[in-house]
Amino acid sequence: MCATKAKEIAKVRELFRESEGSAGARSIAEMATRQNIPLSRYRAGRLMEKLGLVSCQVPGHTYKKTGDEHVEIPNHLERQFNVEAPNQVWCGDVTYIWTGNRWAYLAVVMDLFARKTIGWSMSLSPDSELTSSALKMAYEGRGRPKGVMFHSDQGSHYTSRKFRQTLWKCQIKQSLSRRGNCWDNAPMERFFRSLKVEWVPTYGYCSFLQGQHHIVNYLIGYYSQLRPHQHNGGMSPNQAEEKYWVNYKPVASFT
């Protein structure tokens, strides 16, 4: 091995270590060049590959376009996010999380009354199988309630025939946000922001299973049981629901 190549390899290894594994080929090439060891991005990439160095930076994400049919379903919720009781309005959304070497997708269903997460599913595909699984979990876990409205954005995983059939089987009324208007589903937007800021590591997870386990701990542990929520007057979602049911007085019916 020539002296020049040995210096390049040593510098690449050094810069990668100092970046704590976050630097990619472009960054390493620029830093090495500034330190008088000229490297092109291509050369840095080849050396990183030879050394088995993989940047932990998360790549950009884009959803693939689908050919699913477009359906016209009104925004029945109309941003009326404050509801009077559990199991009146549920909302849902899907987000993406880096898991080792590819994106994973998390679908969550939330009961708007106490902002409690009641259904979720995680997979490697952002499809209607994912969203239907989360909805079924919510429906069964809440005792198959009647008269529920489900609100979401217009993603194909919510407008597909499969997902609408799941809603129909559960006798749940569907409501959709206006196209391109994130504020129509603001509680879910805020929830996912909290999840990623408070819980998900900056560079994601090392594997799908690690991510799934850690996120479920947030959903049913920290977020639902402990985390104070402004909407609940500082109570956690579980505490807010428990308080509702303690004070619940059903209207008597006479025959």
Order of alpha helices (4+ residues) and beta strands (2+ residues): alpha-alpha-alpha-beta-beta-beta-alpha-beta-alpha-alpha-beta-alpha-alpha-alpha
